[in-house]
């Protein structure tokens, strides 16, 4: 890019210098060695200036192209295609508007270019942001419906990366920039536990980037910068026609109310746990007291909480229990049991 811009501007500089020299009144010296030397010197100076400024322009263009590449990587093919069509429509609308603007006295010619650029930008922006709805209007189902926007809670939880490794989570993975900022804020916390969770979350994002089988991108957004993270996440998911992956119960409910599909890692974990039926016997170790009077609490190997009625006095012991009821919710599963017999072992 730099070499090409240097060559192009050097040629343009030489041509401009030649034309400039031709316009200077040198007729009295035409044909003399002095005139040919002066013209040659001007052409060389023009070429050198073009070569120097070509390097500056080339570096600037290279930086802009890199930014353009990164911006394109953060956008889906459907969004780029619909945005390009929006640009074409915008240019047509701008041409029609330009006819009226050009007729304005005095300022008309000066307003023509700004109006064309503004109208084209507005049409392109609207088309890109609403590409999902536009494609649906023409009967095309965009693949962005398979996009998964990842919440902070799902990243820090850690189980999502294991789900991705099994290839059960399909579609493009999108991590919004404000989620990364939240993770960085947690990683910079003075609390050692929070700091460790934040750093683990950043490591998981890096691992997700390598594991995602449908593509991975960090999405730069300007969605409601002053709003809460949950609100911004739901709004972004609606714009992309995407689903949200989370373990946050409240975000789950808010998103569903607003018509956004939610993939709750806790619900997936609960669905994969072995079924336990009322009346089924279990052997559990009571490790702590429960919330209610005379309750004890233990856990299965998969982390499911077991509430033992009358188990407070059996703390630290392995007991045989019988399932009485099961409480299952998006936040987890709880199994209520009662002690059977007196078969207790230390």
N, C-alpha and C positions, 0 to 999 in steps of 0.2 A: 504493500500500500504506500509506504513512504517513498520507495524508489519510483513508483508510477507517478505519484503526485509531483515529485521533483522534476521528472522528465517532462510532464505535461506543462507545468508552470514555467519551466525553463524555456520550452518552445514558445509558449505564449508571451513570456517576457521578451524574448528575442524578436518575435514578430511585432510586439507593441513598440519596442525600441526602433525597429526598422521603419515602421509607419510614422512614428514620431519624428524621426530624422528626416523622412521624406516630406513632412509637412513644414519643416523649418526652412526658412528662405536661404537655400545654399546654391541657388541658381548661378550665382556669380562664380562659384568655384566648381560647378559640375564638370566632371571629367578630369579634374586635377587630382594628384595623389593625396592632397590634403583632405578633400571631400571623401574619398574612398576610405581613408584611414579613420576619419571621424565617424563615418557610418559603421565601420567594422567595430570601433571601440564602443559605440553606443549599443550595438547588437550584443557584444560580449557582456557588457555591464547588465543589460536587460536579462540575458540568459542566466548570469550569476545570481542576480536578485531573485529571479524566478526559482532557481535551484534552492536558494536559502529558504525562501518563504514556502517552497514546496515541501521541505522537510517539516516545517512547523505545521503546515496544513495536513500533511500526511499523518503526523502523530495525533493531531486532534481528531481526524477522521477515524483513525484506528481505535482510539478510545471510545468514540461514539458507536462504532460498529460492535465493539465488545459489549457495550451497554445494551445495544439492540439485540445481540445474541442472547444475553442473559434475560432480557425482557421476553423474548420469544420462547425461551425455555420454560418460563413461568406461565405460559399461556397454552391452552389446548389447541389442537389443529382446527377444531370447530370454531373456537373463538377467533382465531386469526383469519379464517376463511370468511366468516360473517363480517368481521371488522373490515376486511378488504372490500367486500361488496358494499358495506356502508360507506366506505370512502368514495367508491364510484358513484353511488347515489348522491352523496354529499357534493361531489364535484359538479354533477348535473344541476343540483339545486343551487349551488353557488354561482354557476354560469347564468342561471335565470335571474338570481338576485343581483348579479353584477350588471346585468343590462339596465336595471332600474337605478342602481347606485351610480353608474357611469353618467346618467343624465343629470345628476345633481350639479348645480353651478359651483364653480371654483373648487370645492373639496371632492367632487365626484371621482376624478382620476386617482386621487391620493387614497381614497377609501376602498377602491376596488380590490387591491391585493389583500388587505386585512379582512375584508368581508369574505372573500373566497376561502382564505385559510381558516377563519373562524367557523364558517358553515361546514366545511369539509371535516374539521376536527370534531364538531358536535355530532354529526352523523356517524362518524367512525366510532366515537366513544360510546354512543348509545347502542349501536349495533353490537359492539364487543361485549358490553356489560349485560345486554339482554339477549345474547346469542342463543341461549337455551330456549327461551320463549319464541324467538323468531323461527328457529328450526322446527319447533313443535307446530307453529302455525302453518308451515308448508309441508307438514307430514313427515318430517325427518326426526328421528330419535337420536339425539346427540349422545356420544359415548361419555360425555361428562357426567351423565347420570350415574356412572360407575365410580365417580371420584369420591374419595374418602378424606374428609377433613379431620385431622387428629387433634384431640383436646389434650391439655396439659395433664389431666388426671390419668388418661390412658397411657401417656408416655411414661410418667413416673411409676405407674403401677407395675410395669415391666412384663406383664403377661402377653401384651400385644405382639411383641417381637417374636415370641414363640408361636403365636397363631400365624404370623406372616411366614415364618419358616416352613410351616406345614402347607402353605399355598391355599389355605381355606379363605383368606381375605384377598379377594380379587379387586382389580381396579387401580387407578392412579392414586398415590398417596400424596396428600397436600398438607404441609405444615405451615400455617400462617406465620408471618414475621412477628406478630405480637405474642404468639405462643412461645417462640424462641426467646423473645425479650423477657417474658414471664419466667421461663426456665433459667435464664441468665441471672435474673433478680434473685431467684431462690438459691442459685449456686453461689451468689455473692453474699448470702446471709451470714450474720455473725453467729447464728445458731448452728452448731456442728451437725446436728441431725438434718436440718433443712439444707445445709450446704452439701451434705453427702447425697441427699435425694436429688437436688438440682443438678449436680455433676453427673449423677447416674442417668438422669433424664437426657442430658446433652449427649452422653455416650450412646444411649439407646437411639436417639435421632440419627446419629452417625451410622449405627448399625441398620436402622430402617432404610437409610439411603442405599445400602448395599444389598439389602434383602428384598426390597419391594419388587414384585414381579410385573407390576403394571405401570411402572414409572414413578419417580419421586421428584417433588419440587417444593421449594420454599416460596410461598406466595407473598409478595409485597402488596400491601393493601392500604387503602385510604378510607376504609369502612369505619365510620363513627369513631374517630380517634379518641374522643372524650368519653365514650360509652364503656360499660363494663365489658370484660373479656368475653363473658358468655353471650352477651347481646351481639358483639361484633362477630363472634363465631357463627351464631345462628344466621345473621344477615349475610355473611360470606357464603355459607352453605346454600342459602336460598338463591343467591346470585349465580352460583355455579351449578345449581341443580344437583348438589352433592349430598351425601349422608355424613353424619357426625359420628365419630368413634370416641366413646367416653366411658368413664366409670362413675361420673357425677350424676347422682339421682335427680337433683334439682334441674340440672341442664337437660337431662333426659326428658323430664316433663315439659319444660318450657319449649324445647325444640319440637316435641310432638304436637303441642298445642298450636304451634305456628306452621304445622304441616311439613316439617323437616324430618326425614327418616333418621333414626338413631340406631347405631349398633353399640349395644351396651356389653362391655367385656364381662361384667358380672353376670348378666343373663346368659351369656354363652357358657361361662363356667358352671352355672347352676344347671344348665341343660345337659352338660356332659357328666355331671355327678351321678354316681349309681343311685338308682331309685330305692328309696326306703319307704316301706308301707307301715301303716299303723298295725301294732301287734307283733312286729318283727323284733327279735331279740338282738341286742348289741352288747358288746363288752367295752366299757369305757373307763378311762382313768379320770377321776374328778380332780381338777387342778386348782380351782378357785371357787369363791362364793359367787352366787348369782345375785341379781338385782332384788328379787323378791325374797320373802322370808323362807328360810329353810331350803333354798335352792342351791345346787352345786352346778358347776359348768365344766365340761370337758370338750375335746375336739376329736373328730375323725382324722385320718391321715391326710385327707384332702383339704383340711381346714374348716370343715363344716362344724358349726357350734352345736353342742349337745347340752340341753338344759335338763338336769336331773332333779326331779321333785323329791324332796327329802334327802338330798345329797350333801347338804352343808356339813353334816357331821362325818361324812365319808371322804373328806378332802385328803388327797394323797394316796387313795386306794383305788384298785381296779375292781369295778363292780359290774354285775350283770343287770342290764336294764331292758325295758320293753318300750317300744315307741308308742306314744299315745296320740300325738298330732304333729303336723309339719306346717311351718310358716315359711312361705317362699315369697320373696319380693325382689325387685331389681337390685336392691342393696345387698342381697345375700339370702341364705337359707338357714333356718333354725329348726332343730328337731327337739321336741319335748318328750321326755321319757319319765318312767317311774322305776324304782328299784324293785326287782323281783327276787323273792326268797331272801336268803341271808348269805348267798355265796359270795363272800368278800375275800379278796386276797391282797396282801400288802405288796 
